[in-house]
Amino acid sequence: MGSDTLKKDYSENVRNVLILTLILNFGVALAKILYGLFTNSIAITSDGFHSSFDGVSNIVGLIGIWIASHPPDEKHPYGHKKYETLFTIIIAIMIFATCFQILRKVYLSFLEDHTTIVTETSFIIMFFTMGINVFVMLYESRKGKQLGSQFLVADALHTKSDIFVSIAVIISLIFTRIGYSRADVIVGIIITFFIARIGYKIIKEASDILVDTVCMDNSAIEFVVNSIEGVKSCHDIRTRGSVHSVYLDLHALVGRGLTTEKAHEIADRIETEIKKEFPSVVDIIVHIEPDSSEH
C-alpha cells in the first residue's frame, strides 16, 4: 500500500471520527442551552455554550485535517503535517476563552440576584449529556491513539474539560436546591483552574513539535544502529516531529576501506532496522562517515 493511500485512509478515518463527534457535541450543546434558558439556569446555559466549543473544534479539526492531508509539494517538501499541530493550538485558545467566559459568569452571579429553577429534569439533562461527553472523550482518545492523530487526542482533552464543567454544574445544582445559591461560584473557580491546566498541556505539546523538540530516546536509536553489522558507532542523532510522526537523521561510523556500494547497503540496513523497531519514524537521513582512527 502506497504512502498516498495511507495518508488518504488516515484523513478519511479522522474525518469520520470528527463528523460523528460533531453531531453528538452539537446535540449536547443544544439540549443544555434550551433547557438552561427554560429554567433560567446560568450554570446549565453557560455549560451549553461551553459544550458548543466542542462542536466548533470539530469543525476546525475537519478544516485542519483537510489541509494537513495534502501531499508534499515544492514549497512544503516535508508535507503539511504541522498544520494539524497549528490547529491544536487553536483548540487550546478556545479552552482559555472558555475559562474567561466561566469566570465572567461567576463575577456576574456575585452582582446579580439570580434565581435558578432546579428540578429532577435538570439532573437528568446534565447526567445524560455528561454520559455522551464521556463516550465522545473515550472514543476520540482511543481513535486518536490508534490513528496517530494529535488533533483527536487534543480534542478528547477538550471534551474532558466539558465533563469537568458538567460535574461542577451538577454539584452547584445540588447545593442550589438545598439553599446555597452561591455554590456555583466556588465550584466554577475550581473547575476553571482544571480547564486552564488542560489548555496549558495542549499548548506545551504543540509548541514542542513546532520548535522541533527531541521526540525519541536517542539511546534506544543508538542501540539499534550499533547492533547492525558494519557499524562501529553512531552520533549526532537528531529527531523532530511528533511521537506519531518522527523525522530522524544520524551519523554512522564505518570502516575506511568500504566501497561506496557497501556503505550504501549499510545505510539501507540502518533505515530498515530503525523503521522496523520504531514504526513512528517516517523519514530517515543516514550520514555515513569513515573511521578516521583506522590507518
C-alpha positions as CSV (number, residue, x, y, z in Angstrom):
1,M,0.0,0.0,0.0
2,G,1.5,3.4,-1.0
3,S,2.1,6.3,1.2
4,D,-0.6,8.4,-0.6
5,T,-3.2,5.7,0.1
6,L,-2.2,5.6,3.7
7,K,-2.5,9.3,4.0
8,K,-5.9,9.2,2.4
9,D,-7.1,6.5,4.7
10,Y,-5.7,8.4,7.7
11,S,-7.6,11.6,6.7
12,E,-10.8,9.7,6.0
13,N,-10.7,7.9,9.3
14,V,-10.0,11.1,11.3
15,R,-12.7,12.9,9.3
16,N,-15.3,10.2,10.1
17,V,-14.5,10.4,13.8
18,L,-14.9,14.2,13.8
19,I,-18.2,14.1,11.9
20,L,-19.7,11.7,14.4
21,T,-18.4,13.7,17.4
22,L,-19.6,16.9,15.8
23,I,-23.2,15.7,15.7
24,L,-23.1,14.4,19.3
25,N,-21.4,17.6,20.6
26,F,-23.9,20.0,19.0
27,G,-26.8,17.8,20.2
28,V,-25.4,18.0,23.8
29,A,-24.9,21.8,23.5
30,L,-28.4,22.4,22.1
31,A,-30.1,20.3,24.9
32,K,-28.2,22.3,27.6
33,I,-28.8,25.7,26.1
34,L,-32.6,25.2,25.5
35,Y,-33.2,23.7,29.0
36,G,-31.0,26.3,30.7
37,L,-32.9,29.1,29.1
38,F,-36.2,27.4,30.0
39,T,-35.2,27.1,33.7
40,N,-33.4,30.4,33.9
41,S,-30.2,28.5,34.9
42,I,-27.0,30.4,34.2
43,A,-24.9,27.3,35.0
44,I,-26.6,25.0,32.6
45,T,-26.9,27.6,29.8
46,S,-23.2,28.6,30.1
47,D,-22.3,24.9,30.2
48,G,-24.3,24.5,27.0
49,F,-22.3,27.3,25.3
50,H,-19.1,25.7,26.6
51,S,-20.2,22.4,25.0
52,S,-20.7,24.2,21.7
53,F,-17.0,24.8,21.7
54,D,-16.5,21.1,21.3
55,G,-18.6,21.2,18.1
56,V,-16.7,24.2,16.8
57,S,-13.4,22.5,17.5
58,N,-14.6,19.5,15.4
59,I,-15.3,21.9,12.5
60,V,-11.8,23.5,13.0
61,G,-10.4,19.9,13.0
62,L,-12.1,19.0,9.8
63,I,-10.5,22.0,8.1
64,G,-7.1,21.3,9.7
65,I,-7.1,17.7,8.7
66,W,-8.0,18.5,5.2
67,I,-5.1,20.9,4.9
68,A,-2.7,18.6,6.7
69,S,-3.5,15.7,4.4
70,H,-2.2,17.5,1.3
71,P,0.9,15.7,-0.1
72,P,4.4,17.3,0.0
73,D,4.9,19.9,-2.7
74,E,7.7,22.3,-3.9
75,K,7.0,24.8,-1.2
76,H,6.3,22.2,1.5
77,P,8.8,19.3,0.9
78,Y,8.0,17.9,4.4
79,G,4.3,17.9,3.8
80,H,1.6,19.8,5.7
81,K,1.5,17.8,9.0
82,K,2.3,20.8,11.2
83,Y,-0.9,22.5,10.1
84,E,-2.6,19.9,12.3
85,T,-0.4,21.0,15.2
86,L,-1.3,24.6,14.5
87,F,-5.0,23.8,14.7
88,T,-4.5,22.0,18.1
89,I,-3.2,25.4,19.4
90,I,-6.5,26.9,18.2
91,I,-8.3,24.4,20.5
92,A,-6.1,25.5,23.4
93,I,-7.0,29.1,22.8
94,M,-10.7,28.1,22.7
95,I,-10.2,26.4,26.1
96,F,-8.7,29.6,27.6
97,A,-11.6,31.6,26.1
98,T,-14.0,29.2,27.8
99,C,-12.2,29.8,31.1
100,F,-12.7,33.5,30.6
101,Q,-16.5,33.0,30.0
102,I,-16.9,30.9,33.1
103,L,-15.1,33.5,35.3
104,R,-17.3,36.2,33.7
105,K,-20.4,34.2,34.7
106,V,-19.0,33.8,38.2
107,Y,-18.4,37.5,38.5
108,L,-21.9,38.4,37.2
109,S,-23.5,35.9,39.7
110,F,-22.0,38.0,42.5
111,L,-23.5,41.2,41.2
112,E,-27.0,39.9,40.3
113,D,-29.8,38.5,42.4
114,H,-30.4,35.4,40.3
115,T,-32.9,32.6,40.9
116,T,-32.5,29.3,39.3
117,I,-35.2,26.7,38.9
118,V,-33.8,23.3,39.9
119,T,-35.9,20.2,39.1
120,E,-35.3,16.4,38.7
121,T,-35.2,17.1,34.9
122,S,-32.2,19.4,35.5
123,F,-30.2,16.5,36.8
124,I,-31.5,14.1,34.1
125,I,-30.4,16.5,31.4
126,M,-26.9,17.0,33.0
127,F,-26.2,13.3,33.6
128,F,-27.4,12.3,30.2
129,T,-25.4,14.9,28.3
130,M,-22.4,14.2,30.5
131,G,-22.7,10.5,29.6
132,I,-22.5,11.4,25.9
133,N,-19.4,13.6,26.6
134,V,-17.7,10.7,28.4
135,F,-18.4,8.5,25.3
136,V,-17.0,11.1,23.0
137,M,-13.9,11.6,25.1
138,L,-13.1,7.9,25.3
139,Y,-13.9,7.3,21.6
140,E,-11.8,10.3,20.3
141,S,-8.9,9.4,22.6
142,R,-8.9,5.8,21.5
143,K,-9.2,6.6,17.8
144,G,-6.6,9.4,18.1
145,K,-4.0,6.9,19.6
146,Q,-4.9,4.3,17.0
147,L,-4.6,6.6,14.1
148,G,-1.7,8.7,15.5
149,S,-3.8,11.9,15.3
150,Q,-2.5,14.6,17.6
151,F,-5.6,16.6,16.9
152,L,-8.1,13.9,18.0
153,V,-6.1,13.3,21.3
154,A,-6.2,17.1,22.0
155,D,-9.9,17.3,21.1
156,A,-10.6,14.5,23.5
157,L,-8.9,16.5,26.2
158,H,-11.1,19.5,25.3
159,T,-14.1,17.3,25.7
160,K,-12.7,16.2,29.1
161,S,-12.8,19.8,30.2
162,D,-16.5,19.8,29.3
163,I,-17.0,16.9,31.6
164,F,-15.4,18.8,34.5
165,V,-17.7,21.7,33.9
166,S,-20.7,19.4,33.8
167,I,-19.7,17.9,37.2
168,A,-19.3,21.4,38.6
169,V,-22.8,22.3,37.3
170,I,-24.3,19.2,38.9
171,I,-22.7,20.0,42.2
172,S,-23.9,23.6,42.1
173,L,-27.4,22.4,41.3
174,I,-27.4,20.2,44.4
175,F,-26.3,23.0,46.6
176,T,-28.6,25.5,45.0
177,R,-31.5,23.2,45.6
178,I,-30.7,22.9,49.3
179,G,-30.4,26.7,49.7
180,Y,-26.7,27.6,48.9
181,S,-27.3,29.9,45.9
182,R,-23.6,30.9,45.7
183,A,-22.2,27.3,45.5
184,D,-21.7,27.5,41.7
185,V,-19.3,30.4,42.2
186,I,-16.8,28.4,44.3
187,V,-17.1,25.3,42.1
188,G,-16.8,27.4,38.9
189,I,-13.5,28.9,40.1
190,I,-12.1,25.5,41.0
191,I,-13.1,23.9,37.7
192,T,-11.7,26.8,35.7
193,F,-8.3,26.0,37.1
194,F,-8.5,22.4,35.9
195,I,-9.7,23.5,32.4
196,A,-6.9,26.0,32.1
197,R,-4.4,23.2,33.1
198,I,-5.7,21.1,30.1
199,G,-5.2,24.1,27.8
200,Y,-1.6,24.6,29.0
201,K,-0.8,20.9,28.4
202,I,-2.1,21.1,24.8
203,I,-0.1,24.4,24.2
204,K,3.1,22.8,25.6
205,E,2.8,19.6,23.5
206,A,2.1,21.6,20.3
207,S,4.9,24.0,21.0
208,D,7.4,21.2,21.4
209,I,6.5,20.0,17.9
210,L,6.7,23.4,16.3
211,V,10.1,24.2,17.8
212,D,11.5,20.7,16.9
213,T,11.9,19.4,20.4
214,V,13.5,15.9,20.7
215,C,10.7,13.3,20.4
216,M,12.5,10.0,20.8
217,D,15.0,8.3,23.1
218,N,18.4,8.7,21.4
219,S,19.9,5.9,23.4
220,A,17.4,3.4,22.0
221,I,18.2,4.5,18.4
222,E,21.9,4.3,19.1
223,F,21.5,0.7,20.4
224,V,19.7,-0.4,17.3
225,V,22.2,1.2,14.9
226,N,25.2,-0.1,16.7
227,S,23.9,-3.6,16.6
228,I,24.0,-3.6,12.7
229,E,26.9,-5.4,11.1
230,G,29.5,-2.9,9.7
231,V,28.6,0.0,12.0
232,K,31.3,0.9,14.5
233,S,29.3,3.7,16.2
234,C,26.8,6.4,15.7
235,H,26.5,10.0,16.8
236,D,24.7,13.3,16.2
237,I,21.3,11.7,16.4
238,R,18.5,14.3,15.9
239,T,14.8,13.8,15.9
240,R,11.9,16.1,15.4
241,G,8.1,16.0,14.7
242,S,5.5,14.3,17.0
243,V,5.6,10.9,18.7
244,H,3.5,9.6,15.9
245,S,5.4,11.1,13.0
246,V,9.2,11.3,13.6
247,Y,11.9,12.7,11.3
248,L,15.3,11.3,12.1
249,D,18.9,11.9,11.0
250,L,22.1,10.5,12.3
251,H,25.8,9.9,11.5
252,A,27.1,6.3,11.4
253,L,30.8,5.4,11.6
254,V,32.0,2.6,9.3
255,G,35.4,1.2,8.1
256,R,37.6,3.3,5.9
257,G,38.1,0.6,3.3
258,L,34.4,0.1,2.4
259,T,33.3,0.8,-1.1
260,T,30.5,3.3,-1.8
261,E,28.2,0.4,-2.7
262,K,28.9,-1.4,0.6
263,A,28.5,1.8,2.7
264,H,25.1,2.5,0.9
265,E,24.0,-1.1,1.8
266,I,24.8,-0.4,5.5
267,A,22.8,2.9,5.3
268,D,19.8,1.0,3.8
269,R,20.0,-1.6,6.6
270,I,20.1,1.2,9.2
271,E,16.9,2.7,7.7
272,T,15.2,-0.7,7.5
273,E,16.0,-1.7,11.1
274,I,15.0,1.7,12.6
275,K,11.6,1.7,10.8
276,K,11.0,-1.9,11.9
277,E,11.8,-1.1,15.6
278,F,10.2,2.3,15.6
279,P,7.1,2.4,13.2
280,S,6.5,6.1,14.1
281,V,9.7,7.1,12.1
282,V,8.5,8.3,8.7
283,D,11.8,9.6,7.3
284,I,15.5,8.9,8.0
285,I,18.7,10.5,6.7
286,V,21.8,8.5,7.4
287,H,25.2,10.2,7.0
288,I,28.0,7.6,6.5
289,E,31.4,8.6,7.9
290,P,34.8,6.7,7.6
291,D,36.5,5.8,10.8
292,S,39.4,8.2,11.0
293,S,41.2,6.2,13.7
294,E,42.0,3.4,11.1
295,H,45.3,3.6,9.3
